[in-house]
Amino acid sequence: MSRISEVSAEAAQQGRKLLIPYVVAGDPDLPTTLKLMHKLVADGADMIELGVPFSDPSSDGPVIQRGVERAKAIFAQTGADDALGKLLGGVPAGVIDIERELEIGVP
């Protein structure tokens, strides 16, 4: 069973909804994104959807569009792969397990 399935099943057994906040990676900067992710987990987030800035966020709402524009400036300065690597501390994009990250203490 995947981590997502496990968390979903646990919440269903407890009769509660999942809290899955969305965060734009790099908005307003990479250190703040990581601090925010830790805070969200500490405050009860079950999962975090980490959005990667892309070239055309027009299908998103205005708040996410502005976040993407701010983050794109960060990614443009460092390169997307380097920026994600810094954010995730070497954890591959798409394989993010916040619980594991907290256990190993990624700075």
N, CA, C and O atoms as CSV, one atom per row, in Angstrom:
chain,resi,resn,atom,element,x,y,z
A,1,MET,N,N,0.850,-1.176,0.000
A,1,MET,CA,C,0.000,0.000,0.000
A,1,MET,C,C,0.896,1.240,0.000
A,1,MET,O,O,1.879,1.296,0.739
A,2,SER,N,N,0.561,2.220,-0.818
A,2,SER,CA,C,1.352,3.445,-0.888
A,2,SER,C,C,1.116,4.304,0.351
A,2,SER,O,O,0.133,4.126,1.069
A,3,ARG,N,N,2.024,5.225,0.584
A,3,ARG,CA,C,1.897,6.150,1.725
A,3,ARG,C,C,0.600,6.951,1.607
A,3,ARG,O,O,-0.070,7.191,2.611
A,4,ILE,N,N,0.244,7.363,0.399
A,4,ILE,CA,C,-0.992,8.120,0.198
A,4,ILE,C,C,-2.194,7.266,0.568
A,4,ILE,O,O,-3.110,7.740,1.240
A,5,SER,N,N,-2.198,6.009,0.135
A,5,SER,CA,C,-3.299,5.097,0.475
A,5,SER,C,C,-3.386,4.867,1.974
A,5,SER,O,O,-4.480,4.830,2.536
A,6,GLU,N,N,-2.234,4.713,2.625
A,6,GLU,CA,C,-2.208,4.492,4.069
A,6,GLU,C,C,-2.793,5.684,4.826
A,6,GLU,O,O,-3.624,5.518,5.718
A,7,VAL,N,N,-2.352,6.878,4.462
A,7,VAL,CA,C,-2.832,8.090,5.136
A,7,VAL,C,C,-4.327,8.273,4.884
A,7,VAL,O,O,-5.071,8.641,5.793
A,8,SER,N,N,-4.762,8.020,3.666
A,8,SER,CA,C,-6.184,8.148,3.327
A,8,SER,C,C,-7.036,7.150,4.105
A,8,SER,O,O,-8.095,7.503,4.624
A,9,ALA,N,N,-6.573,5.908,4.184
A,9,ALA,CA,C,-7.314,4.877,4.916
A,9,ALA,C,C,-7.390,5.203,6.408
A,9,ALA,O,O,-8.427,5.010,7.042
A,10,GLU,N,N,-6.287,5.695,6.957
A,10,GLU,CA,C,-6.261,6.057,8.377
A,10,GLU,C,C,-7.263,7.166,8.672
A,10,GLU,O,O,-7.991,7.102,9.663
A,11,ALA,N,N,-7.301,8.175,7.821
A,11,ALA,CA,C,-8.246,9.279,8.012
A,11,ALA,C,C,-9.688,8.773,7.896
A,11,ALA,O,O,-10.551,9.191,8.668
A,12,ALA,N,N,-9.953,7.888,6.948
A,12,ALA,CA,C,-11.301,7.337,6.778
A,12,ALA,C,C,-11.716,6.557,8.019
A,12,ALA,O,O,-12.858,6.669,8.467
A,13,GLN,N,N,-10.807,5.772,8.575
A,13,GLN,CA,C,-11.109,5.000,9.787
A,13,GLN,C,C,-11.418,5.919,10.957
A,13,GLN,O,O,-12.230,5.587,11.820
A,14,GLN,N,N,-10.764,7.082,10.984
A,14,GLN,CA,C,-10.979,8.043,12.063
A,14,GLN,C,C,-12.182,8.943,11.785
A,14,GLN,O,O,-12.557,9.765,12.621
A,15,GLY,N,N,-12.782,8.781,10.608
A,15,GLY,CA,C,-13.943,9.584,10.251
A,15,GLY,C,C,-13.626,11.052,10.023
A,15,GLY,O,O,-14.446,11.924,10.311
A,16,ARG,N,N,-12.434,11.321,9.505
A,16,ARG,CA,C,-12.053,12.717,9.270
A,16,ARG,C,C,-11.585,12.920,7.837
A,16,ARG,O,O,-11.227,11.975,7.133
A,17,LYS,N,N,-11.599,14.157,7.441
A,17,LYS,CA,C,-11.122,14.540,6.120
A,17,LYS,C,C,-9.614,14.713,6.160
A,17,LYS,O,O,-9.028,14.914,7.224
A,18,LEU,N,N,-8.993,14.632,4.995
A,18,LEU,CA,C,-7.554,14.870,4.885
A,18,LEU,C,C,-7.278,16.358,4.754
A,18,LEU,O,O,-8.042,17.092,4.127
A,19,LEU,N,N,-6.194,16.786,5.344
A,19,LEU,CA,C,-5.706,18.152,5.157
A,19,LEU,C,C,-4.494,18.066,4.236
A,19,LEU,O,O,-3.441,17.557,4.621
A,20,ILE,N,N,-4.660,18.575,3.003
A,20,ILE,CA,C,-3.599,18.510,1.993
A,20,ILE,C,C,-3.390,19.915,1.422
A,20,ILE,O,O,-3.948,20.248,0.376
A,21,PRO,N,N,-2.589,20.739,2.101
A,21,PRO,CA,C,-2.347,22.084,1.584
A,21,PRO,C,C,-1.468,22.058,0.333
A,21,PRO,O,O,-0.692,21.128,0.111
A,22,TYR,N,N,-1.613,23.094,-0.464
A,22,TYR,CA,C,-0.826,23.270,-1.690
A,22,TYR,C,C,0.174,24.389,-1.452
A,22,TYR,O,O,-0.181,25.460,-0.960
A,23,VAL,N,N,1.425,24.132,-1.805
A,23,VAL,CA,C,2.488,25.124,-1.659
A,23,VAL,C,C,3.236,25.206,-2.977
A,23,VAL,O,O,3.586,24.181,-3.562
A,24,VAL,N,N,3.483,26.429,-3.448
A,24,VAL,CA,C,4.301,26.611,-4.647
A,24,VAL,C,C,5.767,26.564,-4.220
A,24,VAL,O,O,6.200,27.376,-3.403
A,25,ALA,N,N,6.519,25.635,-4.756
A,25,ALA,CA,C,7.938,25.502,-4.419
A,25,ALA,C,C,8.682,26.780,-4.804
A,25,ALA,O,O,8.628,27.214,-5.955
A,26,GLY,N,N,9.369,27.374,-3.842
A,26,GLY,CA,C,10.158,28.568,-4.120
A,26,GLY,C,C,9.444,29.873,-3.871
A,26,GLY,O,O,10.007,30.933,-4.147
A,27,ASP,N,N,8.212,29.842,-3.354
A,27,ASP,CA,C,7.477,31.078,-3.095
A,27,ASP,C,C,7.342,31.279,-1.587
A,27,ASP,O,O,6.726,30.442,-0.928
A,28,PRO,N,N,7.875,32.324,-1.027
A,28,PRO,CA,C,8.550,33.451,-1.660
A,28,PRO,C,C,10.024,33.183,-1.918
A,28,PRO,O,O,10.663,33.886,-2.701
A,29,ASP,N,N,10.569,32.148,-1.248
A,29,ASP,CA,C,11.951,31.736,-1.490
A,29,ASP,C,C,12.078,30.292,-1.010
A,29,ASP,O,O,11.162,29.761,-0.382
A,30,LEU,N,N,13.209,29.659,-1.306
A,30,LEU,CA,C,13.370,28.243,-0.968
A,30,LEU,C,C,13.429,27.968,0.531
A,30,LEU,O,O,12.770,27.032,0.983
A,31,PRO,N,N,14.179,28.730,1.329
A,31,PRO,CA,C,14.185,28.451,2.774
A,31,PRO,C,C,12.799,28.594,3.412
A,31,PRO,O,O,12.435,27.813,4.291
A,32,THR,N,N,12.032,29.587,2.969
A,32,THR,CA,C,10.694,29.782,3.526
A,32,THR,C,C,9.772,28.644,3.116
A,32,THR,O,O,8.933,28.213,3.907
A,33,THR,N,N,9.918,28.154,1.893
A,33,THR,CA,C,9.098,27.020,1.451
A,33,THR,C,C,9.342,25.818,2.352
A,33,THR,O,O,8.389,25.169,2.785
A,34,LEU,N,N,10.591,25.514,2.637
A,34,LEU,CA,C,10.903,24.361,3.477
A,34,LEU,C,C,10.392,24.566,4.903
A,34,LEU,O,O,9.838,23.640,5.496
A,35,LYS,N,N,10.571,25.764,5.462
A,35,LYS,CA,C,10.052,26.054,6.805
A,35,LYS,C,C,8.532,25.898,6.839
A,35,LYS,O,O,7.977,25.346,7.789
A,36,LEU,N,N,7.873,26.383,5.802
A,36,LEU,CA,C,6.423,26.282,5.718
A,36,LEU,C,C,5.982,24.821,5.665
A,36,LEU,O,O,5.004,24.442,6.308
A,37,MET,N,N,6.699,24.004,4.902
A,37,MET,CA,C,6.356,22.582,4.820
A,37,MET,C,C,6.472,21.918,6.194
A,37,MET,O,O,5.602,21.138,6.581
A,38,HIS,N,N,7.533,22.222,6.926
A,38,HIS,CA,C,7.698,21.666,8.273
A,38,HIS,C,C,6.574,22.138,9.194
A,38,HIS,O,O,6.034,21.347,9.967
A,39,LYS,N,N,6.224,23.407,9.117
A,39,LYS,CA,C,5.162,23.970,9.961
A,39,LYS,C,C,3.823,23.327,9.635
A,39,LYS,O,O,3.051,23.012,10.540
A,40,LEU,N,N,3.541,23.130,8.350
A,40,LEU,CA,C,2.279,22.497,7.954
A,40,LEU,C,C,2.171,21.086,8.522
A,40,LEU,O,O,1.109,20.691,9.004
A,41,VAL,N,N,3.262,20.324,8.468
A,41,VAL,CA,C,3.261,18.968,9.022
A,41,VAL,C,C,3.069,19.032,10.536
A,41,VAL,O,O,2.274,18.273,11.091
A,42,ALA,N,N,3.784,19.925,11.203
A,42,ALA,CA,C,3.659,20.058,12.654
A,42,ALA,C,C,2.241,20.447,13.071
A,42,ALA,O,O,1.782,20.072,14.150
A,43,ASP,N,N,1.557,21.193,12.218
A,43,ASP,CA,C,0.202,21.652,12.522
A,43,ASP,C,C,-0.884,20.710,12.016
A,43,ASP,O,O,-2.069,21.036,12.077
A,44,GLY,N,N,-0.478,19.534,11.514
A,44,GLY,CA,C,-1.478,18.522,11.204
A,44,GLY,C,C,-1.738,18.200,9.753
A,44,GLY,O,O,-2.654,17.434,9.453
A,45,ALA,N,N,-0.961,18.761,8.836
A,45,ALA,CA,C,-1.174,18.405,7.423
A,45,ALA,C,C,-0.897,16.919,7.231
A,45,ALA,O,O,0.110,16.396,7.709
A,46,ASP,N,N,-1.795,16.254,6.533
A,46,ASP,CA,C,-1.619,14.834,6.252
A,46,ASP,C,C,-0.648,14.621,5.098
A,46,ASP,O,O,0.137,13.673,5.104
A,47,MET,N,N,-0.704,15.492,4.126
A,47,MET,CA,C,0.169,15.468,2.956
A,47,MET,C,C,0.350,16.911,2.511
A,47,MET,O,O,-0.393,17.795,2.937
A,48,ILE,N,N,1.327,17.145,1.661
A,48,ILE,CA,C,1.535,18.466,1.074
A,48,ILE,C,C,1.655,18.290,-0.428
A,48,ILE,O,O,2.437,17.473,-0.914
A,49,GLU,N,N,0.870,19.067,-1.155
A,49,GLU,CA,C,1.028,19.086,-2.606
A,49,GLU,C,C,2.007,20.204,-2.930
A,49,GLU,O,O,1.718,21.379,-2.704
A,50,LEU,N,N,3.155,19.838,-3.456
A,50,LEU,CA,C,4.204,20.804,-3.753
A,50,LEU,C,C,4.173,21.121,-5.241
A,50,LEU,O,O,4.514,20.279,-6.071
A,51,GLY,N,N,3.765,22.334,-5.570
A,51,GLY,CA,C,3.662,22.754,-6.956
A,51,GLY,C,C,4.992,23.258,-7.474
A,51,GLY,O,O,5.663,24.059,-6.823
A,52,VAL,N,N,5.367,22.788,-8.642
A,52,VAL,CA,C,6.607,23.221,-9.283
A,52,VAL,C,C,6.257,24.294,-10.300
A,52,VAL,O,O,5.420,24.060,-11.172
A,53,PRO,N,N,6.882,25.477,-10.209
A,53,PRO,CA,C,6.582,26.553,-11.150
A,53,PRO,C,C,6.814,26.119,-12.601
A,53,PRO,O,O,7.796,25.446,-12.915
A,54,PHE,N,N,5.903,26.514,-13.462
A,54,PHE,CA,C,6.039,26.195,-14.878
A,54,PHE,C,C,5.729,27.432,-15.693
A,54,PHE,O,O,5.357,28.469,-15.144
A,55,SER,N,N,5.879,27.327,-16.976
A,55,SER,CA,C,5.865,28.518,-17.825
A,55,SER,C,C,4.505,29.190,-17.959
A,55,SER,O,O,4.456,30.402,-18.170
A,56,ASP,N,N,3.400,28.457,-17.847
A,56,ASP,CA,C,2.096,29.070,-18.089
A,56,ASP,C,C,1.089,28.654,-17.025
A,56,ASP,O,O,0.369,27.672,-17.206
A,57,PRO,N,N,1.030,29.392,-15.913
A,57,PRO,CA,C,0.098,29.029,-14.849
A,57,PRO,C,C,-1.306,29.591,-15.065
A,57,PRO,O,O,-2.075,29.690,-14.109
A,58,SER,N,N,-1.658,29.962,-16.299
A,58,SER,CA,C,-2.932,30.636,-16.552
A,58,SER,C,C,-4.151,29.800,-16.192
A,58,SER,O,O,-5.234,30.354,-16.003
A,59,SER,N,N,-4.006,28.478,-16.093
A,59,SER,CA,C,-5.156,27.652,-15.719
A,59,SER,C,C,-5.397,27.666,-14.214
A,59,SER,O,O,-6.436,27.196,-13.750
A,60,ASP,N,N,-4.446,28.201,-13.445
A,60,ASP,CA,C,-4.608,28.323,-12.000
A,60,ASP,C,C,-5.246,29.658,-11.667
A,60,ASP,O,O,-5.326,30.551,-12.510
A,61,GLY,N,N,-5.699,29.784,-10.427
A,61,GLY,CA,C,-6.282,31.039,-9.978
A,61,GLY,C,C,-5.217,32.096,-9.755
A,61,GLY,O,O,-4.022,31.812,-9.841
A,62,PRO,N,N,-5.657,33.332,-9.465
A,62,PRO,CA,C,-4.711,34.447,-9.345
A,62,PRO,C,C,-3.701,34.312,-8.209
A,62,PRO,O,O,-2.573,34.784,-8.350
A,63,VAL,N,N,-4.056,33.692,-7.104
A,63,VAL,CA,C,-3.123,33.549,-5.986
A,63,VAL,C,C,-1.978,32.620,-6.381
A,63,VAL,O,O,-0.810,32.936,-6.155
A,64,ILE,N,N,-2.314,31.476,-6.971
A,64,ILE,CA,C,-1.276,30.532,-7.403
A,64,ILE,C,C,-0.466,31.134,-8.545
A,64,ILE,O,O,0.748,30.935,-8.605
A,65,GLN,N,N,-1.102,31.855,-9.439
A,65,GLN,CA,C,-0.366,32.498,-10.544
A,65,GLN,C,C,0.705,33.439,-10.001
A,65,GLN,O,O,1.836,33.440,-10.486
A,66,ARG,N,N,0.351,34.243,-8.991
A,66,ARG,CA,C,1.333,35.175,-8.420
A,66,ARG,C,C,2.458,34.414,-7.717
A,66,ARG,O,O,3.624,34.799,-7.810
A,67,GLY,N,N,2.110,33.341,-7.019
A,67,GLY,CA,C,3.131,32.525,-6.366
A,67,GLY,C,C,4.077,31.905,-7.372
A,67,GLY,O,O,5.287,31.860,-7.148
A,68,VAL,N,N,3.534,31.426,-8.478
A,68,VAL,CA,C,4.362,30.836,-9.535
A,68,VAL,C,C,5.296,31.880,-10.126
A,68,VAL,O,O,6.465,31.590,-10.381
A,69,GLU,N,N,4.799,33.081,-10.346
A,69,GLU,CA,C,5.649,34.142,-10.909
A,69,GLU,C,C,6.803,34.475,-9.964
A,69,GLU,O,O,7.935,34.663,-10.411
A,70,ARG,N,N,6.524,34.551,-8.652
A,70,ARG,CA,C,7.596,34.827,-7.689
A,70,ARG,C,C,8.601,33.679,-7.671
A,70,ARG,O,O,9.811,33.906,-7.660
A,71,ALA,N,N,8.099,32.453,-7.668
A,71,ALA,CA,C,8.985,31.286,-7.616
A,71,ALA,C,C,9.795,31.138,-8.893
A,71,ALA,O,O,10.950,30.714,-8.845
A,72,LYS,N,N,9.213,31.480,-10.030
A,72,LYS,CA,C,9.952,31.377,-11.289
A,72,LYS,C,C,11.193,32.258,-11.267
A,72,LYS,O,O,12.214,31.917,-11.865
A,73,ALA,N,N,11.105,33.384,-10.581
A,73,ALA,CA,C,12.270,34.263,-10.472
A,73,ALA,C,C,13.387,33.564,-9.697
A,73,ALA,O,O,14.560,33.685,-10.052
A,74,ILE,N,N,13.024,32.834,-8.642
A,74,ILE,CA,C,14.007,32.077,-7.857
A,74,ILE,C,C,14.609,30.971,-8.718
A,74,ILE,O,O,15.827,30.794,-8.749
A,75,PHE,N,N,13.748,30.225,-9.418
A,75,PHE,CA,C,14.216,29.109,-10.234
A,75,PHE,C,C,15.073,29.603,-11.395
A,75,PHE,O,O,16.007,28.918,-11.811
A,76,ALA,N,N,14.765,30.779,-11.917
A,76,ALA,CA,C,15.554,31.329,-13.023
A,76,ALA,C,C,16.967,31.676,-12.562
A,76,ALA,O,O,17.921,31.562,-13.332
A,77,GLN,N,N,17.099,32.096,-11.312
A,77,GLN,CA,C,18.417,32.460,-10.780
A,77,GLN,C,C,19.297,31.236,-10.552
A,77,GLN,O,O,20.514,31.310,-10.723
A,78,THR,N,N,18.692,30.108,-10.166
A,78,THR,CA,C,19.483,28.946,-9.774
A,78,THR,C,C,19.356,27.770,-10.732
A,78,THR,O,O,20.170,26.848,-10.688
A,79,GLY,N,N,18.355,27.789,-11.587
A,79,GLY,CA,C,18.055,26.632,-12.429
A,79,GLY,C,C,17.075,25.743,-11.693
A,79,GLY,O,O,17.242,25.503,-10.497
A,80,ALA,N,N,16.068,25.256,-12.368
A,80,ALA,CA,C,14.998,24.499,-11.720
A,80,ALA,C,C,15.514,23.279,-10.977
A,80,ALA,O,O,15.109,23.044,-9.838
A,81,ASP,N,N,16.394,22.498,-11.584
A,81,ASP,CA,C,16.877,21.290,-10.919
A,81,ASP,C,C,17.656,21.633,-9.655
A,81,ASP,O,O,17.487,20.984,-8.623
A,82,ASP,N,N,18.510,22.650,-9.735
A,82,ASP,CA,C,19.295,23.052,-8.581
A,82,ASP,C,C,18.382,23.579,-7.474
A,82,ASP,O,O,18.590,23.271,-6.301
A,83,ALA,N,N,17.375,24.369,-7.842
A,83,ALA,CA,C,16.458,24.930,-6.858
A,83,ALA,C,C,15.676,23.825,-6.161
A,83,ALA,O,O,15.532,23.848,-4.939
A,84,LEU,N,N,15.172,22.862,-6.919
A,84,LEU,CA,C,14.444,21.755,-6.296
A,84,LEU,C,C,15.364,20.925,-5.419
A,84,LEU,O,O,14.965,20.488,-4.339
A,85,GLY,N,N,16.585,20.704,-5.868
A,85,GLY,CA,C,17.551,19.957,-5.065
A,85,GLY,C,C,17.819,20.644,-3.743
A,85,GLY,O,O,17.899,19.989,-2.703
A,86,LYS,N,N,17.959,21.966,-3.776
A,86,LYS,CA,C,18.175,22.717,-2.539
A,86,LYS,C,C,16.959,22.610,-1.634
A,86,LYS,O,O,17.094,22.421,-0.425
A,87,LEU,N,N,15.780,22.728,-2.213
A,87,LEU,CA,C,14.558,22.676,-1.429
A,87,LEU,C,C,14.380,21.318,-0.777
A,87,LEU,O,O,14.056,21.233,0.408
A,88,LEU,N,N,14.585,20.280,-1.523
A,88,LEU,CA,C,14.298,18.934,-1.039
A,88,LEU,C,C,15.495,18.265,-0.385
A,88,LEU,O,O,15.374,17.152,0.128
A,89,GLY,N,N,16.642,18.920,-0.393
A,89,GLY,CA,C,17.807,18.356,0.262
A,89,GLY,C,C,18.234,17.022,-0.315
A,89,GLY,O,O,18.716,16.149,0.407
A,90,GLY,N,N,18.056,16.867,-1.618
A,90,GLY,CA,C,18.477,15.637,-2.272
A,90,GLY,C,C,17.388,14.596,-2.403
A,90,GLY,O,O,17.605,13.569,-3.046
A,91,VAL,N,N,16.203,14.827,-1.805
A,91,VAL,CA,C,15.096,13.887,-1.974
A,91,VAL,C,C,14.547,14.092,-3.380
A,91,VAL,O,O,14.218,15.222,-3.739
A,92,PRO,N,N,14.436,13.039,-4.189
A,92,PRO,CA,C,13.978,13.209,-5.571
A,92,PRO,C,C,12.585,13.817,-5.655
A,92,PRO,O,O,11.694,13.441,-4.893
A,93,ALA,N,N,12.396,14.751,-6.576
A,93,ALA,CA,C,11.077,15.347,-6.797
A,93,ALA,C,C,10.099,14.240,-7.153
A,93,ALA,O,O,10.440,13.322,-7.900
A,94,GLY,N,N,8.894,14.322,-6.625
A,94,GLY,CA,C,7.881,13.316,-6.890
A,94,GLY,C,C,7.919,12.151,-5.925
A,94,GLY,O,O,7.015,11.316,-5.938
A,95,VAL,N,N,8.946,12.072,-5.083
A,95,VAL,CA,C,9.066,10.983,-4.115
A,95,VAL,C,C,9.245,11.609,-2.736
A,95,VAL,O,O,10.110,11.197,-1.963
A,96,ILE,N,N,8.438,12.583,-2.445
A,96,ILE,CA,C,8.593,13.346,-1.216
A,96,ILE,C,C,7.780,12.696,-0.109
A,96,ILE,O,O,6.564,12.544,-0.232
A,97,ASP,N,N,8.439,12.317,0.954
A,97,ASP,CA,C,7.780,11.782,2.125
A,97,ASP,C,C,8.195,12.687,3.279
A,97,ASP,O,O,9.290,12.545,3.824
A,98,ILE,N,N,7.328,13.607,3.644
A,98,ILE,CA,C,7.674,14.609,4.650
A,98,ILE,C,C,8.038,13.951,5.973
A,98,ILE,O,O,8.930,14.419,6.680
A,99,GLU,N,N,7.351,12.868,6.305
A,99,GLU,CA,C,7.679,12.188,7.560
A,99,GLU,C,C,9.137,11.736,7.553
A,99,GLU,O,O,9.841,11.905,8.548
A,100,ARG,N,N,9.593,11.168,6.446
A,100,ARG,CA,C,10.986,10.730,6.313
A,100,ARG,C,C,11.922,11.928,6.384
A,100,ARG,O,O,12.964,11.875,7.037
A,101,GLU,N,N,11.544,13.006,5.710
A,101,GLU,CA,C,12.388,14.196,5.708
A,101,GLU,C,C,12.559,14.716,7.132
A,101,GLU,O,O,13.664,15.087,7.526
A,102,LEU,N,N,11.495,14.746,7.889
A,102,LEU,CA,C,11.578,15.231,9.265
A,102,LEU,C,C,12.448,14.320,10.113
A,102,LEU,O,O,13.180,14.797,10.979
A,103,GLU,N,N,12.380,13.028,9.881
A,103,GLU,CA,C,13.178,12.083,10.649
A,103,GLU,C,C,14.671,12.250,10.373
A,103,GLU,O,O,15.483,12.126,11.290
A,104,ILE,N,N,15.044,12.531,9.115
A,104,ILE,CA,C,16.464,12.646,8.808
A,104,ILE,C,C,16.977,14.072,8.958
A,104,ILE,O,O,18.177,14.322,8.844
A,105,GLY,N,N,16.054,15.015,9.217
A,105,GLY,CA,C,16.470,16.379,9.535
A,105,GLY,C,C,17.129,17.118,8.388
A,105,GLY,O,O,18.175,17.740,8.572
A,106,VAL,N,N,16.530,17.058,7.204
A,106,VAL,CA,C,17.066,17.815,6.080
A,106,VAL,C,C,17.040,19.281,6.434
A,106,VAL,O,O,15.994,19.788,6.839
A,107,PRO,N,N,18.167,19.996,6.295
A,107,PRO,CA,C,18.194,21.421,6.687
A,107,PRO,C,C,17.308,22.268,5.796
A,107,PRO,O,O,17.218,23.480,5.988
